[in-house]
Amino acid sequence: MRRHGLALVLVVATVAAAAALVAARAGRGEVEVRRTEPAVVLPSLVTPGAAYTRAPAPPAAVAASLHVTGLGGDDTVLGSLRGRRATVIAFWASTCPPCARELPDLQAVAGRLEEQGVAVLLVNYREDAGTAGSFLRGHGVRLSTWLDRDGSAHDGLGLEGVPTTAVLGPDGGVALRLEGAAEVEALPQRLADMGISAQ
């Protein structure tokens, strides 16, 4: 028992010394500290040493049966919201900085997409109607918005974190899954590959 206590004290002392060294070097300009804005990662993903494996996409019938709730409390399934050619479903949260940039950009191209038979849906991930509505008003976003209060639609599509965008094809099956800010920014090009112009 005494040996474990001594080992713990040594580990803590080593970490403290390393932190002090980094801080000193940063003060002299020897260490550059950078901040990035990755996708908001779900706590379940933070498993040390675990390799990331994308969940399989569900069959079209399963995707169509996933439930979402309107800001007014009306419950519906994704299949009833489907576009003729495709459906863009952007999952977001008010605590996600990249989402605050993505949603207005998506709104700017939504009209063009809808003219081509593409439905554009925003789905708030695990927040209430008041939080979602306030965020959207604050950012001037007026697109069709739904709630995924328990995360079942998000998880049912095999997605991880936010921002994440799923694109369903004409049959309602998952054609694309774009996860994280960098992948979501590639949405216009990925739609162009499907013959759909966001310009």
Backbone as CSV, one residue per row, in Angstrom:
resi,resn,N_x,N_y,N_z,CA_x,CA_y,CA_z,C_x,C_y,C_z
1,MET,0.834,-1.199,0.000,0.000,0.000,0.000,0.870,1.251,0.000
2,ARG,1.957,1.229,0.841,2.848,2.377,0.931,3.549,2.605,-0.401
3,ARG,3.891,1.484,-1.102,4.556,1.588,-2.397,3.677,2.302,-3.428
4,HIS,2.350,1.971,-3.447,1.418,2.615,-4.380,1.300,4.103,-4.079
5,GLY,1.259,4.464,-2.807,1.181,5.873,-2.431,2.386,6.644,-2.901
6,LEU,3.603,6.041,-2.756,4.829,6.680,-3.198,4.831,6.839,-4.721
7,ALA,4.343,5.803,-5.428,4.280,5.875,-6.894,3.352,6.995,-7.336
8,LEU,2.229,7.159,-6.662,1.278,8.217,-7.000,1.902,9.588,-6.784
9,VAL,2.624,9.748,-5.677,3.290,11.033,-5.399,4.310,11.330,-6.479
10,LEU,5.059,10.323,-6.940,6.054,10.532,-7.997,5.384,10.925,-9.323
11,VAL,4.278,10.284,-9.648,3.558,10.622,-10.884,3.055,12.054,-10.838
12,VAL,2.452,12.442,-9.725,1.938,13.808,-9.586,3.068,14.811,-9.685
13,ALA,4.190,14.528,-9.035,5.341,15.446,-9.076,5.889,15.565,-10.494
14,THR,5.946,14.449,-11.218,6.450,14.470,-12.593,5.540,15.291,-13.499
15,VAL,4.230,15.109,-13.375,3.273,15.871,-14.182,3.374,17.353,-13.862
16,ALA,3.495,17.703,-12.583,3.606,19.110,-12.190,4.872,19.729,-12.753
17,ALA,5.981,18.994,-12.712,7.247,19.510,-13.246,7.145,19.708,-14.758
18,ALA,6.526,18.757,-15.448,6.367,18.883,-16.907,5.502,20.080,-17.264
19,ALA,4.427,20.285,-16.507,3.545,21.434,-16.757,4.286,22.744,-16.533
20,ALA,5.108,22.804,-15.491,5.877,24.017,-15.217,6.876,24.290,-16.329
21,LEU,7.525,23.238,-16.849,8.487,23.388,-17.937,7.806,23.902,-19.203
22,VAL,6.649,23.337,-19.551,5.910,23.806,-20.731,5.504,25.255,-20.559
23,ALA,5.011,25.625,-19.377,4.608,27.011,-19.129,5.796,27.959,-19.270
24,ALA,6.965,27.558,-18.748,8.157,28.409,-18.848,8.584,28.570,-20.301
25,ARG,8.572,27.474,-21.056,8.958,27.549,-22.470,7.965,28.373,-23.273
26,ALA,6.688,28.259,-22.941,5.669,29.045,-23.639,5.902,30.524,-23.387
27,GLY,6.289,30.867,-22.160,6.561,32.265,-21.828,7.735,32.822,-22.609
28,ARG,8.692,31.961,-22.966,9.853,32.401,-23.753,9.632,32.241,-25.248
29,GLY,8.442,31.813,-25.633,8.138,31.650,-27.058,8.668,30.373,-27.663
30,GLU,9.156,29.423,-26.827,9.706,28.175,-27.334,8.624,27.143,-27.657
31,VAL,7.472,27.297,-27.066,6.384,26.352,-27.279,5.189,27.124,-27.802
32,GLU,4.612,26.663,-28.881,3.422,27.314,-29.420,2.201,26.496,-29.039
33,VAL,1.269,27.136,-28.374,0.042,26.457,-27.972,-1.058,26.859,-28.941
34,ARG,-1.695,25.874,-29.559,-2.753,26.150,-30.537,-4.066,25.591,-30.032
35,ARG,-5.132,26.318,-30.310,-6.474,25.838,-29.986,-7.199,25.539,-31.284
36,THR,-7.889,24.444,-31.306,-8.668,24.097,-32.482,-10.113,23.897,-32.073
37,GLU,-10.994,23.824,-33.068,-12.417,23.605,-32.812,-12.857,22.316,-33.481
38,PRO,-12.603,21.176,-32.837,-13.054,19.920,-33.427,-14.554,19.745,-33.237
39,ALA,-15.081,18.668,-33.783,-16.479,18.349,-33.511,-16.638,18.143,-32.014
40,VAL,-17.790,18.460,-31.475,-18.063,18.185,-30.081,-18.169,16.678,-29.952
41,VAL,-17.291,16.089,-29.177,-17.234,14.640,-29.077,-18.100,14.158,-27.932
42,LEU,-18.847,13.130,-28.177,-19.696,12.571,-27.146,-18.843,11.880,-26.095
43,PRO,-19.220,11.967,-24.813,-18.436,11.328,-23.762,-18.177,9.844,-24.014
44,SER,-19.103,9.159,-24.629,-18.932,7.727,-24.870,-17.784,7.434,-25.835
45,LEU,-17.358,8.456,-26.599,-16.269,8.241,-27.551,-14.903,8.363,-26.911
46,VAL,-14.843,8.980,-25.743,-13.555,9.227,-25.110,-13.131,7.972,-24.357
47,THR,-12.571,7.032,-25.077,-12.096,5.788,-24.498,-10.620,5.660,-24.843
48,PRO,-9.727,5.850,-23.852,-8.294,5.790,-24.134,-7.897,4.504,-24.836
49,GLY,-7.145,4.660,-25.908,-6.627,3.511,-26.626,-7.612,2.842,-27.565
50,ALA,-8.866,3.292,-27.587,-9.856,2.657,-28.452,-9.753,3.200,-29.863
51,ALA,-9.855,2.325,-30.847,-9.845,2.751,-32.245,-11.264,3.148,-32.640
52,TYR,-11.355,4.199,-33.477,-12.678,4.647,-33.922,-13.158,3.759,-35.056
53,THR,-14.334,3.216,-34.905,-14.970,2.420,-35.952,-16.350,2.995,-36.203
54,ARG,-16.591,3.424,-37.419,-17.895,4.002,-37.751,-18.964,2.924,-37.713
55,ALA,-20.068,3.269,-37.070,-21.199,2.341,-37.004,-21.762,2.152,-38.413
56,PRO,-22.285,0.982,-38.715,-22.857,0.773,-40.053,-24.097,1.642,-40.256
57,ALA,-24.297,2.070,-41.505,-25.498,2.849,-41.829,-26.705,1.924,-41.753
58,PRO,-27.829,2.438,-41.251,-29.015,1.588,-41.153,-29.679,1.403,-42.508
59,PRO,-30.494,0.372,-42.657,-31.288,0.218,-43.889,-32.251,1.401,-44.033
60,ALA,-32.685,1.658,-45.254,-33.579,2.795,-45.523,-34.835,2.756,-44.663
61,ALA,-35.409,1.578,-44.470,-36.648,1.475,-43.683,-36.426,1.885,-42.234
62,VAL,-35.261,1.556,-41.705,-34.944,1.938,-40.325,-34.746,3.443,-40.233
63,ALA,-33.982,4.015,-41.179,-33.762,5.464,-41.182,-35.094,6.207,-41.273
64,ALA,-35.993,5.725,-42.114,-37.293,6.379,-42.302,-38.153,6.342,-41.046
65,SER,-37.926,5.352,-40.180,-38.770,5.205,-38.989,-38.243,5.933,-37.755
66,LEU,-37.098,6.591,-37.872,-36.520,7.297,-36.725,-37.355,8.531,-36.384
67,HIS,-37.619,8.738,-35.105,-38.496,9.818,-34.648,-37.736,11.092,-34.310
68,VAL,-38.342,12.231,-34.660,-37.891,13.553,-34.241,-39.123,14.328,-33.777
69,THR,-38.886,15.392,-33.024,-39.987,16.177,-32.463,-39.852,17.626,-32.898
70,GLY,-40.946,18.230,-33.342,-40.934,19.624,-33.743,-40.778,20.544,-32.539
71,LEU,-40.407,21.788,-32.774,-40.249,22.745,-31.673,-41.567,22.957,-30.949
72,GLY,-42.677,22.705,-31.638,-43.993,22.840,-31.022,-44.465,21.580,-30.319
73,GLY,-43.640,20.519,-30.335,-43.982,19.297,-29.630,-44.560,18.191,-30.480
74,ASP,-44.758,18.433,-31.795,-45.325,17.403,-32.665,-44.255,16.371,-33.033
75,ASP,-44.606,15.114,-32.913,-43.684,14.013,-33.169,-43.896,13.504,-34.590
76,THR,-42.788,13.186,-35.291,-42.899,12.639,-36.644,-41.710,11.736,-36.922
77,VAL,-41.734,11.084,-38.078,-40.625,10.213,-38.477,-39.888,10.850,-39.644
78,LEU,-38.599,10.529,-39.758,-37.788,11.122,-40.825,-38.332,10.797,-42.209
79,GLY,-38.932,9.627,-42.364,-39.470,9.244,-43.673,-40.524,10.200,-44.189
80,SER,-41.266,10.845,-43.297,-42.311,11.780,-43.719,-41.747,13.148,-44.093
81,LEU,-40.486,13.378,-43.829,-39.853,14.673,-44.114,-38.914,14.589,-45.311
82,ARG,-38.887,13.449,-45.967,-37.928,13.170,-47.027,-38.155,14.015,-48.272
83,GLY,-37.048,14.418,-48.898,-37.103,15.125,-50.170,-37.186,14.145,-51.329
84,ARG,-37.581,14.638,-52.492,-37.736,13.781,-53.675,-36.386,13.209,-54.137
85,ARG,-35.348,14.052,-54.157,-34.030,13.600,-54.630,-33.070,13.263,-53.503
86,ALA,-33.189,13.969,-52.404,-32.281,13.746,-51.267,-32.820,14.494,-50.052
87,THR,-32.271,14.171,-48.894,-32.618,14.861,-47.659,-31.338,15.156,-46.907
88,VAL,-31.100,16.429,-46.635,-29.927,16.846,-45.862,-30.395,17.050,-44.433
89,ILE,-29.803,16.298,-43.509,-30.179,16.388,-42.097,-28.955,16.823,-41.307
90,ALA,-28.961,18.070,-40.847,-27.825,18.628,-40.108,-28.097,18.557,-38.609
91,PHE,-27.326,17.739,-37.910,-27.434,17.635,-36.456,-26.519,18.679,-35.825
92,TRP,-27.031,19.379,-34.824,-26.288,20.478,-34.219,-26.680,20.623,-32.745
93,ALA,-25.887,21.438,-32.032,-26.190,21.767,-30.635,-25.753,23.200,-30.381
94,SER,-26.391,23.859,-29.441,-26.075,25.257,-29.143,-24.683,25.415,-28.539
95,THR,-24.114,24.345,-28.004,-22.794,24.387,-27.373,-21.669,24.101,-28.359
96,CYS,-21.991,24.005,-29.632,-21.023,23.624,-30.671,-20.656,24.845,-31.512
97,PRO,-19.456,25.444,-31.304,-19.067,26.634,-32.084,-19.116,26.441,-33.600
98,PRO,-18.640,25.318,-34.162,-18.735,25.175,-35.618,-20.181,25.177,-36.127
99,CYS,-21.127,24.731,-35.288,-22.533,24.719,-35.698,-23.049,26.139,-35.935
100,ALA,-22.555,27.091,-35.142,-22.996,28.478,-35.276,-22.594,29.053,-36.630
101,ARG,-21.544,28.512,-37.240,-21.137,28.939,-38.588,-21.845,28.126,-39.662
102,GLU,-22.038,26.852,-39.392,-22.611,25.949,-40.393,-24.070,26.261,-40.707
103,LEU,-24.875,26.513,-39.687,-26.319,26.660,-39.906,-26.677,27.847,-40.795
104,PRO,-26.109,29.048,-40.583,-26.414,30.140,-41.521,-25.954,29.834,-42.948
105,ASP,-24.815,29.143,-43.084,-24.337,28.767,-44.420,-25.313,27.794,-45.088
106,LEU,-25.839,26.875,-44.313,-26.801,25.913,-44.845,-28.096,26.616,-45.241
107,GLN,-28.508,27.593,-44.427,-29.707,28.357,-44.754,-29.537,29.114,-46.075
108,ALA,-28.322,29.598,-46.325,-28.059,30.371,-47.545,-28.237,29.540,-48.813
109,VAL,-28.024,28.228,-48.723,-28.148,27.374,-49.920,-29.420,26.528,-49.912
110,ALA,-30.174,26.578,-48.831,-31.355,25.716,-48.696,-32.375,25.936,-49.804
111,GLY,-32.631,27.193,-50.171,-33.611,27.482,-51.226,-33.222,26.828,-52.536
112,ARG,-31.953,26.939,-52.882,-31.457,26.342,-54.128,-31.599,24.814,-54.078
113,LEU,-31.294,24.230,-52.932,-31.409,22.780,-52.795,-32.864,22.329,-52.893
114,GLU,-33.750,23.065,-52.231,-35.165,22.691,-52.238,-35.761,22.770,-53.635
115,GLU,-35.284,23.723,-54.455,-35.737,23.810,-55.855,-35.398,22.543,-56.628
116,GLN,-34.370,21.827,-56.198,-33.927,20.606,-56.874,-34.487,19.338,-56.221
117,GLY,-35.453,19.511,-55.325,-36.067,18.346,-54.691,-35.312,17.808,-53.497
118,VAL,-34.498,18.670,-52.856,-33.728,18.268,-51.682,-34.329,18.921,-50.437
119,ALA,-34.771,18.119,-49.494,-35.281,18.658,-48.230,-34.089,18.958,-47.321
120,VAL,-34.143,20.088,-46.616,-33.077,20.482,-45.689,-33.681,20.570,-44.295
121,LEU,-33.182,19.740,-43.386,-33.700,19.691,-42.023,-32.588,19.959,-41.024
122,LEU,-32.901,20.737,-40.017,-31.983,20.899,-38.892,-32.535,20.049,-37.755
123,VAL,-31.669,19.300,-37.108,-32.085,18.491,-35.971,-31.173,18.818,-34.789
124,ASN,-31.780,19.400,-33.763,-31.022,19.738,-32.567,-30.766,18.477,-31.755
125,TYR,-29.532,18.336,-31.311,-29.113,17.129,-30.613,-29.189,17.300,-29.097
126,ARG,-30.166,16.610,-28.483,-30.287,16.470,-27.031,-30.484,17.774,-26.257
127,GLU,-31.175,18.755,-26.854,-31.498,19.983,-26.127,-33.007,20.204,-26.182
128,ASP,-33.497,21.139,-25.383,-34.939,21.392,-25.362,-35.323,22.454,-26.384
129,ALA,-36.638,22.604,-26.590,-37.153,23.534,-27.607,-36.758,24.974,-27.303
130,GLY,-36.765,25.362,-26.039,-36.405,26.732,-25.677,-34.961,27.053,-26.029
131,THR,-34.053,26.142,-25.701,-32.628,26.344,-26.001,-32.394,26.392,-27.504
132,ALA,-32.995,25.442,-28.221,-32.821,25.386,-29.674,-33.401,26.629,-30.343
133,GLY,-34.628,26.999,-29.959,-35.274,28.163,-30.570,-34.515,29.445,-30.326
134,SER,-34.029,29.632,-29.107,-33.271,30.837,-28.766,-31.988,30.933,-29.585
135,PHE,-31.294,29.807,-29.738,-30.065,29.774,-30.517,-30.342,30.135,-31.976
136,LEU,-31.379,29.538,-32.552,-31.705,29.796,-33.955,-32.086,31.262,-34.175
137,ARG,-32.898,31.821,-33.283,-33.271,33.249,-33.409,-32.035,34.128,-33.306
138,GLY,-31.145,33.802,-32.378,-29.927,34.591,-32.197,-29.003,34.572,-33.400
139,HIS,-29.099,33.531,-34.216,-28.248,33.416,-35.402,-29.024,33.645,-36.708
140,GLY,-30.278,34.074,-36.586,-31.073,34.394,-37.775,-31.395,33.204,-38.648
141,VAL,-31.479,32.008,-38.062,-31.737,30.790,-38.834,-33.226,30.461,-38.749
142,ARG,-33.845,30.246,-39.920,-35.287,30.003,-39.973,-35.643,28.695,-40.680
143,LEU,-34.715,27.790,-40.788,-34.980,26.519,-41.475,-35.836,25.597,-40.611
144,SER,-36.456,24.633,-41.258,-37.259,23.625,-40.573,-36.390,22.922,-39.532
145,THR,-36.826,22.970,-38.272,-36.004,22.450,-37.183,-36.766,21.441,-36.342
146,TRP,-36.075,20.386,-35.987,-36.626,19.304,-35.185,-35.698,19.030,-34.021
147,LEU,-36.213,18.346,-33.019,-35.430,17.987,-31.844,-35.194,16.481,-31.816
148,ASP,-33.996,16.109,-31.424,-33.664,14.713,-31.166,-33.307,14.651,-29.681
149,ARG,-34.328,14.688,-28.844,-34.143,14.870,-27.402,-33.305,13.781,-26.747
150,ASP,-33.476,12.545,-27.183,-32.732,11.461,-26.540,-31.572,10.944,-27.395
151,GLY,-31.334,11.575,-28.546,-30.227,11.168,-29.412,-30.495,9.930,-30.238
152,SER,-31.734,9.408,-30.213,-32.002,8.147,-30.910,-31.960,8.275,-32.431
153,ALA,-32.385,9.413,-32.983,-32.308,9.588,-34.444,-30.849,9.700,-34.882
154,HIS,-30.094,10.508,-34.167,-28.661,10.687,-34.422,-27.942,9.337,-34.384
155,ASP,-28.124,8.617,-33.277,-27.447,7.341,-33.107,-27.987,6.290,-34.080
156,GLY,-29.278,6.365,-34.371,-29.889,5.417,-35.293,-29.341,5.525,-36.707
157,LEU,-28.843,6.720,-37.068,-28.224,6.915,-38.382,-26.740,6.541,-38.355
158,GLY,-26.257,6.101,-37.192,-24.858,5.692,-37.075,-23.903,6.860,-37.025
159,LEU,-24.338,7.997,-36.452,-23.521,9.206,-36.416,-22.768,9.330,-35.096
160,GLU,-21.728,10.168,-35.103,-20.945,10.440,-33.902,-20.745,11.934,-33.767
161,GLY,-21.106,12.509,-32.624,-20.837,13.917,-32.329,-21.616,14.901,-33.170
162,VAL,-21.310,16.187,-32.973,-21.860,17.280,-33.758,-20.728,18.279,-34.024
163,PRO,-20.732,19.034,-35.113,-21.730,18.984,-36.174,-21.579,17.714,-37.004
164,THR,-22.690,17.161,-37.370,-22.724,15.981,-38.230,-23.897,16.126,-39.180
165,THR,-23.678,15.825,-40.442,-24.746,15.908,-41.435,-24.898,14.561,-42.128
166,ALA,-26.127,14.088,-42.163,-26.444,12.869,-42.904,-27.214,13.288,-44.152
167,VAL,-26.894,12.680,-45.266,-27.637,12.916,-46.507,-28.294,11.600,-46.887
168,LEU,-29.623,11.627,-46.962,-30.367,10.455,-47.382,-30.609,10.538,-48.878
169,GLY,-30.509,9.424,-49.554,-30.754,9.386,-50.989,-32.241,9.324,-51.293
170,PRO,-32.613,9.211,-52.563,-34.028,9.174,-52.954,-34.812,8.033,-52.314
171,ASP,-34.116,6.920,-52.006,-34.789,5.770,-51.387,-34.879,5.908,-49.872
172,GLY,-34.313,6.989,-49.315,-34.333,7.196,-47.869,-33.175,6.558,-47.145
173,GLY,-32.297,5.856,-47.874,-31.105,5.268,-47.261,-30.015,6.305,-47.077
174,VAL,-29.090,6.045,-46.182,-28.001,6.982,-45.895,-26.994,6.940,-47.036
175,ALA,-26.896,8.051,-47.777,-25.947,8.151,-48.887,-24.614,8.704,-48.422
176,LEU,-24.651,9.646,-47.461,-23.436,10.292,-46.948,-23.559,10.524,-45.457
177,ARG,-22.435,10.441,-44.768,-22.358,10.866,-43.371,-21.117,11.732,-43.239
178,LEU,-21.326,12.989,-42.938,-20.233,13.944,-42.814,-20.096,14.309,-41.339
179,GLU,-18.985,13.956,-40.728,-18.816,14.117,-39.294,-17.686,15.079,-38.980
180,GLY,-17.981,16.104,-38.169,-16.990,17.100,-37.815,-17.030,18.273,-38.770
181,ALA,-16.517,19.423,-38.309,-16.601,20.664,-39.072,-15.970,20.555,-40.454
182,ALA,-14.803,19.920,-40.551,-14.108,19.844,-41.843,-14.919,19.051,-42.860
183,GLU,-15.507,17.932,-42.446,-16.309,17.132,-43.373,-17.602,17.847,-43.750
184,VAL,-18.230,18.508,-42.780,-19.482,19.213,-43.061,-19.249,20.327,-44.076
185,GLU,-18.087,20.987,-44.003,-17.774,22.054,-44.968,-17.686,21.516,-46.389
186,ALA,-17.464,20.222,-46.539,-17.365,19.608,-47.868,-18.731,19.240,-48.441
187,LEU,-19.818,19.575,-47.733,-21.160,19.198,-48.192,-21.462,19.649,-49.621
188,PRO,-21.196,20.924,-50.008,-21.520,21.315,-51.391,-20.848,20.426,-52.440
189,GLN,-19.573,20.091,-52.224,-18.873,19.245,-53.184,-19.442,17.827,-53.193
190,ARG,-19.762,17.315,-52.018,-20.313,15.961,-51.948,-21.681,15.898,-52.614
191,LEU,-22.485,16.973,-52.470,-23.780,17.022,-53.166,-23.572,17.132,-54.670
192,ALA,-22.560,17.917,-55.082,-22.260,18.040,-56.514,-21.922,16.681,-57.107
193,ASP,-21.230,15.845,-56.330,-20.908,14.494,-56.785,-22.173,13.664,-57.012
194,MET,-23.263,14.063,-56.345,-24.557,13.373,-56.516,-25.409,14.045,-57.582
195,GLY,-24.842,15.066,-58.264,-25.590,15.779,-59.300,-26.503,16.857,-58.766
196,ILE,-26.238,17.325,-57.544,-27.069,18.357,-56.897,-26.191,19.576,-56.664
197,SER,-26.618,20.733,-57.152,-25.831,21.949,-57.016,-26.309,22.788,-55.829
198,ALA,-25.348,23.173,-54.974,-25.665,24.044,-53.836,-25.326,25.491,-54.159
199,GLN,-24.889,25.750,-55.411,-24.481,27.120,-55.795,-25.616,27.873,-56.437
